């Protein structure tokens, strides 16, 4: 039995994995899908002090308190930053990092460094009435839709779990200063449909930090593949895990 810890991206909640969880669990694996501080059932905790470090602490605390080992740690979108810093703190507990259409940082980088278009969101938040709230991205015409979701029923469901993000999440840097984190195998899953202008990902180096060849997989769907292609995503995660 493997343990899958699925970490949602910005503005979402742990509920977004609802269609994937039973597929992994039915294969005999343990699956955890926490909502990070400020989202979902923790939305009332959102404030200007909530940042990337808060979310890293959420994940590290869960791993330690549940005594999780051999974890397949999956980070979607913004959570690529979260899982990177979390693995830096508890590398001995992580079997694999999976970057799911995610930001993939280097040591000391923030979201704005990895994805420069993010700086626009930061600037708008700092100039807003609150000075720190970042609202979810708007729905765009297909194929971009709402985070890549275009089916009306799915869009309506997705809207129920979206909430604002603190600008501090996009400003705080990732810490990757533990050499042991470089030994953890990595995999990348890219969603190939409907990516908005400015949201181009960095090329994946041909070699992983541990020296193994890069593992890159593609899903022919939009950004929120856990909503639009849960079966195909689960099959990939089972193959990787």
C-alpha positions in Angstrom: 0.0 0.0 0.0 1.2 3.5 -0.9 0.2 6.8 0.6 -0.8 9.5 -1.7 -0.9 13.0 -0.3 -2.6 15.3 -2.9 -2.1 19.0 -2.4 -4.5 21.4 -4.2 -3.4 24.6 -5.9 -4.3 28.2 -5.3 -7.9 29.2 -4.7 -9.1 25.6 -4.6 -9.7 23.2 -1.7 -9.1 19.5 -1.0 -12.5 18.8 -2.3 -11.2 19.2 -5.9 -9.7 15.7 -5.6 -13.1 14.1 -4.9 -13.2 12.2 -8.2 -9.7 10.9 -7.9 -9.7 9.6 -4.3 -11.9 6.5 -4.8 -9.9 5.4 -7.8 -6.7 5.4 -5.8 -8.3 4.0 -2.7 -10.0 1.2 -4.6 -6.5 0.1 -5.7 -5.7 -0.3 -2.0 -3.9 2.9 -1.3 -4.2 5.5 1.5 -5.2 8.9 0.1 -5.1 12.2 1.9 -6.5 15.5 0.5 -6.2 18.3 3.0 -7.4 21.8 2.5 -4.6 24.3 3.1 -5.0 27.1 5.5 -7.4 29.7 4.0 -9.3 27.3 1.7 -12.2 25.0 2.0 -13.1 24.2 5.6 -10.3 26.4 6.6 -11.4 29.4 4.5 -12.2 31.4 7.7 -8.5 31.3 8.7 -7.5 33.3 5.6 -5.6 36.5 6.5 -2.7 38.6 5.3 -0.3 36.6 7.4 -1.1 33.4 5.6 1.7 32.6 3.1 3.6 29.8 1.4 5.3 29.0 4.7 1.9 28.5 6.3 1.0 25.9 3.7 4.3 24.2 3.9 3.8 23.9 7.6 0.3 22.4 7.0 1.7 19.6 4.9 4.8 18.9 7.1 2.6 18.8 10.2 0.2 16.4 8.6 3.0 14.1 7.5 4.6 14.1 10.9 1.4 13.8 13.0 0.1 11.0 10.8 3.6 9.4 10.8 3.4 9.1 7.0 6.3 7.4 5.2 6.9 6.5 1.6 4.6 9.3 0.5 3.8 10.1 -3.1 3.5 13.8 -2.7 1.5 15.4 -5.4 1.3 19.2 -5.9 -1.1 20.9 -8.3 -0.3 24.3 -9.8 0.8 26.6 -6.9 1.3 23.6 -4.7 4.4 22.7 -6.7 6.0 25.3 -4.4 4.4 23.8 -1.3 5.5 20.2 -1.9 9.0 21.3 -2.8 9.6 23.1 0.5 7.7 20.4 2.5 10.0 17.7 1.0 13.0 19.9 1.9 12.0 19.5 5.6 11.1 15.8 5.6 12.9 14.2 2.7 13.2 10.8 4.4 9.4 10.5 4.4 8.9 11.2 0.7 9.1 8.5 -1.9 8.3 10.6 -4.9 7.4 14.2 -5.9 4.7 14.6 -8.6 4.4 18.1 -10.1 0.9 18.2 -11.6 0.7 21.0 -14.1 2.7 22.8 -11.4 5.2 25.4 -10.6 8.6 23.8 -10.2 10.9 26.1 -8.3 14.6 26.4 -7.5 15.9 27.3 -4.1 14.9 30.9 -3.1 12.3 31.4 -5.8 8.8 32.7 -5.3 5.8 32.1 -7.4 6.6 35.3 -9.3 10.0 34.0 -10.1 8.7 30.7 -11.5 5.7 32.2 -13.3 6.4 35.9 -14.0 2.8 36.6 -14.9 2.0 36.1 -11.2 3.6 39.5 -10.5 0.5 41.1 -12.1 -1.7 39.3 -9.5 0.6 40.5 -6.7 0.5 44.1 -8.0 -3.3 44.1 -8.2 -3.6 42.7 -4.7 -1.3 45.3 -3.2 -3.3 48.1 -4.9 -6.7 46.6 -3.9 -9.0 47.7 -1.1 -7.7 45.0 1.2 -4.0 45.2 0.1 -3.6 41.5 0.3 -6.5 39.5 -1.3 -6.0 37.7 -4.6 -9.3 36.6 -6.1 -9.6 33.5 -8.3 -8.8 33.9 -12.0 -11.9 34.6 -14.1 -13.6 32.1 -16.4 -12.4 32.5 -20.0 -13.9 31.3 -23.2 -13.3 27.6 -24.1 -10.9 25.9 -24.2 -9.4 27.8 -21.2 -12.7 27.9 -19.2 -12.4 28.1 -15.5 -9.0 26.6 -14.7 -9.4 24.5 -17.8 -12.9 23.3 -16.9 -15.5 24.0 -19.5 -18.5 21.7 -18.8 -21.2 23.9 -17.2 -22.0 21.4 -14.5 -18.3 21.0 -13.6 -17.8 24.7 -13.7 -20.7 25.2 -11.2 -19.2 22.5 -8.9 -15.7 24.0 -9.1 -17.1 27.5 -8.2 -18.3 26.1 -4.9 -14.8 25.4 -3.7 -13.0 28.5 -4.9 -11.9 31.3 -2.5 -9.4 34.1 -2.3 -5.7 33.6 -1.7 -3.3 35.8 0.3 -0.7 37.7 -1.7 1.9 36.4 0.7 1.6 33.0 -0.8 2.9 34.4 -4.1 5.7 36.4 -2.4 7.4 34.0 0.0 10.4 32.0 -1.4 10.8 28.3 -1.5 13.6 26.7 0.6 15.5 23.9 -1.0 18.7 23.9 1.0 18.6 20.3 2.2 20.8 18.2 -0.2 18.7 15.1 0.7 15.7 16.6 -1.2 17.7 16.2 -4.5 17.6 12.4 -4.1 13.8 12.2 -4.3 12.5 10.9 -7.6 10.4 13.4 -9.5 7.6 13.2 -12.1 5.9 15.8 -14.1 2.3 15.7 -15.5 1.5 18.4 -17.9 -2.0 19.4 -19.0 -1.9 20.5 -22.6 -5.3 22.1 -23.4 -6.4 25.7 -23.0 -3.4 27.3 -21.2 -4.0 31.1 -21.1 -1.4 33.5 -22.5 1.5 34.1 -20.1 1.1 30.8 -18.3 3.9 29.0 -20.1 5.7 26.5 -18.0 9.5 26.1 -17.8 11.0 23.2 -19.8 11.7 20.2 -17.7 15.5 19.5 -17.6 16.4 16.2 -19.3 17.9 14.9 -16.0 16.2 14.9 -12.6 18.2 16.3 -9.6 18.9 12.7 -8.6 20.6 12.0 -11.9 17.8 9.9 -13.4 16.2 10.7 -16.7 13.2 13.1 -16.5 9.7 11.6 -16.2 7.2 13.8 -18.1 3.7 12.7 -18.9 0.9 14.6 -20.6 -2.9 14.7 -20.3 -4.9 16.1 -23.1 -7.1 18.3 -21.0 -7.3 21.6 -19.1 -5.4 22.7 -15.9 -7.8 21.1 -13.4 -7.4 17.6 -14.7 -8.6 16.1 -11.4 -12.0 17.4 -12.4 -12.0 16.8 -16.2 -9.9 13.6 -16.4 -9.9 11.9 -13.0 -9.7 8.3 -14.4 -6.7 9.1 -16.6 -5.0 11.1 -13.8 -5.5 8.2 -11.3 -4.1 5.7 -13.8 -1.0 7.9 -14.2 -0.5 8.3 -10.4 -0.9 4.6 -9.9 1.7 4.0 -12.5 4.1 6.5 -10.9 3.4 5.4 -7.3 
